[in-house]
Amino acid sequence: MTQKFGYGKIFLLGFGFFGVSIIWGVYNAFVPIFLQDKFHLEPAVIGFFMTLDNIAALFIQPPVGVWSDRLRTNIGRRMPFILIGAPISAIAFGLIPIAAILPFFVACTSTLLLSMAFWRTPVIALMPDITPSEKRSQANGIINLMGGLGAIISFLGGSALYKMNPSFPFWLGSALVVISAILVFVFIREPRDYKESEKQPNMFESLREVFQDEDKSALRLLFAIFFWFLGYTAIEAFFTLYAKNYLGMNEADGSRLLGHLSLFFVLFALVAGLIGGKIGRRVTISFGIIMLAALIAGIYFTPPATLTTVLTKLPVLGQIPVISIFLMLAGIAWALININSLPMVVDMTTAARLGTFTGLYYLFSTLSAIAGPNVNGWLIQLTGNDYNMIMFFSPIFLIVALVLMLGVRRGEAVQTEPAALEA
């Protein structure tokens, strides 16, 4: 049965991503602060702790995805995972700020990480389930917009709530995750005409094919993805500690600054896709890498007193110091890179292998998200807790990604005949 496409339905599904983004935004902004201030852990340990979500995702999400493909229930094959995982995530997340001893804190965060990994893949898989192939790019744009809005709320709203009470951002996140799951369950109907898919190569077989490909474009692109995520995610994981320990700001303001980056990423996401279609994805991504590397290097070389100089104050955004300008432009650069990277990966293969190459994209980005905070945690610790060092090494990782992109020859958009759709 052909799926009927409706933007309203995709917006409702986007609430699932909205809830996920709020959880991770608050988690990344404030859990490092708890680990340092409440439990007095070293930066290297904090860096490892902040990669546990990606380690859980790496080992749990792929088999859960296969399980959800095979599951058959009266409410669908994806919904049971959402209805079980989302409430557990909400409870565990709400307990994190009130955990007074480290073992209980670890128990709460571990439960959160496992439960989030349990339902994230099924909620992602709902998008292609309910969307015809020719509309999946539009649907993915809507869902990324909703996820970006969740990130903005977690950083900007979370910052304001944290000043009132450190528990409030977590309790808001818990409530919104439950509401999001209810909206998805009530308004999204899964298709019931399940078809068994053809046997596809597993991840290791696909990797071997990529390594053996004479062109090497896919291999270069995947390693470029690894290095640009290495430069970006490491900074994201440590930014609130950077703002507190190097800039002398409070942790709530550090979270608010991340919100400025996220806001401009969301505002520029659709434009970034249009630019990639106009001048080419490789050129767009390469320009974004150069721009992002230059901005982060600029942050490194600018004195803290200058970075924290307030330029103006705006509604919702609050005070705009000099570093906010760097971060807003960094959000635009990250959109140029991130929005065009997954389409470039999947356009290196045939329609029958889209899922496989999507898996490779997430494999390399997740491995990078695991490596990044660990590498930067050790760099901070080995340099006498100099948090500015993450701004020194990030451009180096980005330059490596740029060099790799210079050898990529495939992955641009393929022109096809427009598909006939129902109005």
N, C-alpha and C positions, 0 to 999 in steps of 0.2 A: 504494500500500500504506500503511495506517495505521500510524504509528509507535507501538510499545508504550512506555509511559512507565515508567521505573524510577528511583527516587531514587539507588540505588547507581551506576547508569550516569552520572547527572548529577554525583555527587560525583567520580567518576573523571575526567570531562571537566573538572571544576573544577580538577584538578591543572594543566591547561594555563594557566589564569588565575593559579593559585598561583605557578607559575614566572615568569610575566610580572611579577607584582606584586613578587616578590623582586628581580628585576633592577632594576626602576625605583626601588624603595625604596632599595636600596644606592646606585644611580647618583645619585639626587637628594640623598642624605645626604652622600656623600663626594667626589664629583667636584668640587663647588665648593671643597672644602678643598684638593684637589690643585691646582686652577687658581690658587688664591690663594697657597698656601704653597710649592708646588714650582715653579710657572711665573710667579708674581708678576704675575698679570693684574689689571686694574682691574675694579671691580664692574660697570660697563656692559658690558665684554667678557664677563665671567662670565655676566651676565644673558642676553646673546645666545647664548652657548654652550649654556646650559641650555634654550634653546627649540628647538635643532636637532632634537631628537627629535620635537617636534610639527610642525615644518616637514616633516620626512621623512614623518611620518604623513599630513599633509595632501595631499601629492602622490603618495605611493606606495600607501597603503592602498585608496583608491577603485578605481583600475584593477586592483589585485591582486584585490580582491573580485569584480570583473566577470570577470577571468581564471579565478578559481577556480570561478565558476558554470559556465563553459563547458568546463573541463578534464574529460577522461574518461580514467581510468587504471585499472589492475587493483586498485589499493589505494584508489581513491576520488578525488574531485576536490579535497579539502582536505588530505589526508595528505601529498602530495608537498611542499607548501609548509612544513608543520611539520617534516618529516624533513630538509629542506634548511636551513631558516632557523634552527631551534633549535640544532643543533650549531655552526653558524657564530657565532651569538650567544654561545654558551657560551665558545668559544675567544677571541673578541674581548674579551668581558667579563673573562675571567681574565687577559688581558695588560695591562689598563688600569693596575692599581696598580704594575706593574713597568716601565712606560714611563718612561724617564729623560729623554728629550728631547721637546720639544713636538710636532715633526712625527710622531713615532711614536705619541704619545698621541692626537693628532688622527686618525691613521689607524685606531687601535684603536676609538676612540669612533665614528668615522664608519661603520666596518664594523658595529659593534653597532647603530647607529641604523637603517641600511639593512636589515640582516637581521631586526631586530625588526619593522620595518614590513612586511617581506615575509611574515611568517607570523602576525602578530597578527589580521588580518581573517579569514583562513581558520579559525583556531581559535575565533574568536568565532562565525563562521557555523555551526560544528558544532552549537551549541546548538539553534537552530531546525530544523536538519536532522534531529536525532534526537528532537525533542520535539513532541508535538501542540500545536496552537495554545492550547487551553484550559489547558495546563499550563506555558506558557512563563514566566508570572510567578513561579511557584514555582521553576522551574529557574533563572531569573535571580537569585532570592534566594539560592539555594544557591551559585551561581557567584560572586556578590558576596561571600558569606561566605568562600569559599575564597580569593578575591583579598585580602580583608581580613586573613585569617590570614597570607598571604604577606607583606603589608606589615608586620604586627606582627613577624614573625620577622626581616624585613630590618632593622627599626629596633632592636628589643630585642636579638636575637641578633647582629645586625651590630655594635651598639655594644660588646658584650662581646668579640667577635672582633677588632674594630679595635684595642682596647687591647692585645691579644696581638700582633697583627701587622696593619698596614693592608691587607695582601693577603688575609687570611683571609675577610672578608665577600664579596669578589668571587669567590673560589674556591668558597665555599659556594654562592653564587648560580649559578655555572656548573654545578656538580654537580647541583643541584636542577632546573635547567632541562632538562638531559639526561634525568634520571630522570622528570620530568613528561612530556616528549615520548614517552618509551618507554611509560609507563603509558597515555597516550592512544592510541598506535598499537596496543598489544597488546589493550586492552580495549574500545575504541570501534569499532563497525562502521558505516560510512557507508551510508545507503540507496543503492540502485543504480537505483531507478525515477525517473530524472531527468525532470522535466517542464519544457518551455520555458515561461518565464513571459511574461505579457502585457507588451507594451511600456509602460514607465512613463515619465513625464516626467523629464528629467534634472534635475540639481541646480539649474541656472540657471532652467529653466522653473518649478520648484517655488518657488524664491525669488521669482520675479516674481509668482506667484499669491499668495504670502503678503503681499507688499507691496501688491498691488491689492485684497486682501480688505477690505471695508468695516468689518468688525468689529474688525480689528487685534489681536485677542487673541493669535493665534499670533505675530505680529511683536513685540508687547510681551514675550511670554514668552521668545522667542529672544534678544532683547536683554537681558532680565533675566538669562538664563543666562550670556550673555557677561560681564556686569558682576559677577555673584557669583563666577564662576570667576576673573575678574580679581583680585578681592579675596583669594581663597583660594590659588590656585596660585602667585601671586607670593611669598606668605609661605612656602609649602612649599619653593620652590626656594632661598630664602635663609635658611632658619631655622637651619641649622647654623652659618652665618657670623654670623648675628645672635647666637646663643648664645655663640659664641666671642669676637666683637669687642665686643659690647655688654654681655652678661651676665658675661663673663669665665670662661665654662665651657669645658671641652675639647670637641672636635668629637664624640667618642663619646657624651658626655652629651647633646649637642644632638640626636643621632640617637635616643637613648633617649626623650627628651621627645616627639619626633614619634610614637614608638611608643605613648605614653600616649594621644595623640589618636586614633590608628588603632584602638587597642583599644576605646575607648568608641564609636567609629563602628560597629565590628563588633557590639558588644554591643547597640547601640540600633537597628541597621538594621531588624530585623523589627518592632520596636515602632513605629518611625517610619512604616512602611508601614501598620500597623494604625491609627495615629492619623490618617494621611491619609485612610484609608477611612472613619473615624468622623466626623471634623469637617470634612473636605474638604481637598483638596490645596492649594488656594490659601492658605487660612488657615494650614495647617501649614507651608508653605514660608515664608510671610510672618513667622510667629512665629520660625522658625529663622533667618531673615535678621536680625531685630531682636536675637535672642539672640547670634548670632555677632558682629554689629557691636559690641554692648555689651561682649562679652568681650574682643575685640581692642583696643577703646578702653581698657578697663581695664588691659590689659597695657601700653599706651603710657604711661598716666599713673602706673603703679606704679613706684617706684624700683627699679633693678636689685638693690640690696641686699635689698629685700623679696622680689622675685621669686625670688631664689636661696636664700632662707631655707628650710632643710630642715624639713619638718613631721613626717615619719615615714619609715620604710623598710619596704618590703613585698617578699615573695618574688616573684621574676621581674621585677617592675617596678623594683626597686631603690629608691633614694632618691626621695622625693616632695617636691620644693620647692613653693613657692607657685604658681609658673607652671604646674606640672603640673595644679593644680586648674582654672585657666583653660583649659588645653588639653583636659582631659578633658571639661569642659562644652562646649567648642568642637566636640569630636568628636560629641557628642549633637546640637548645633545643625546641624552639617554633615549628619548623617544625616537630620534633618527636611527639609532642603533637597534633598539629592542623591537620596535614595531615591524621592521623589515627583515629581521633575522630568521624567524620561523618560516615565513613564506619562502625565503631563499633556500632554506634547507629542504623543504618538501618539494620545491620545484626542481630539485636535482634528481628526482626519481619519477616513476610512473604512478598512475592513480592507484594501482593495486598495492603500492608500497608506502602510501602516505602515512599510515599508522606506524610502520616500522621506523621511518625516518623522523617522525615526530618523537618517537621514543628515544632515538639517538640524540636529538636536540636536548631533551630533558635529562638524559644521562650525563652529557657533558656540562650542562648548566648546573645540575645538582652536585656533581663532583666538584665543580668550582666553588659552589656555595659552601661545601664542606671544607675545602682547602683554604679558602680566603680568610675567614676569621681565625683559623689556627695559625696560618702563616703570619698574619698581622699581629696576633696576640704575642707570638714569640718575638717579632721585631720590636714591639713596644717594650716588652720585658727586657730584651737584650740591650736596648738603648736607654736603660734607666728610666723606664716608664715615660718616654717621650712620645706622647700621642700624636704629635705632628708628623711622625715618621710614616704613618699610613698615607699621608698626603704626598710623601716623597716617593714611595714605592708604587702607588697606584698608577701614575703616568707611565712608569716603566712597563708594567703589565699591559697597559693599553697600547704602547708602542709595539710590543711584541705582537699583539692582535692585529695592528695595522699592517705590519710586515707580512703576516700570514694572509691577510685579505688581498694583498697585491698579487698573489698567485692564484686567486679564485677566478675561474673563467666561466662557470655555469651558475644557474640559480636565479636568473632574471625571469620576469613574468612571461608566460607563454600566451600568445593571442589565440583565443578560441572563438568559435561562433557563439553569439549570445543565446542563452537557453530560454526556451519559451516557458513562462511561468504563469500560474493562475493569478489573476488580479487579487 
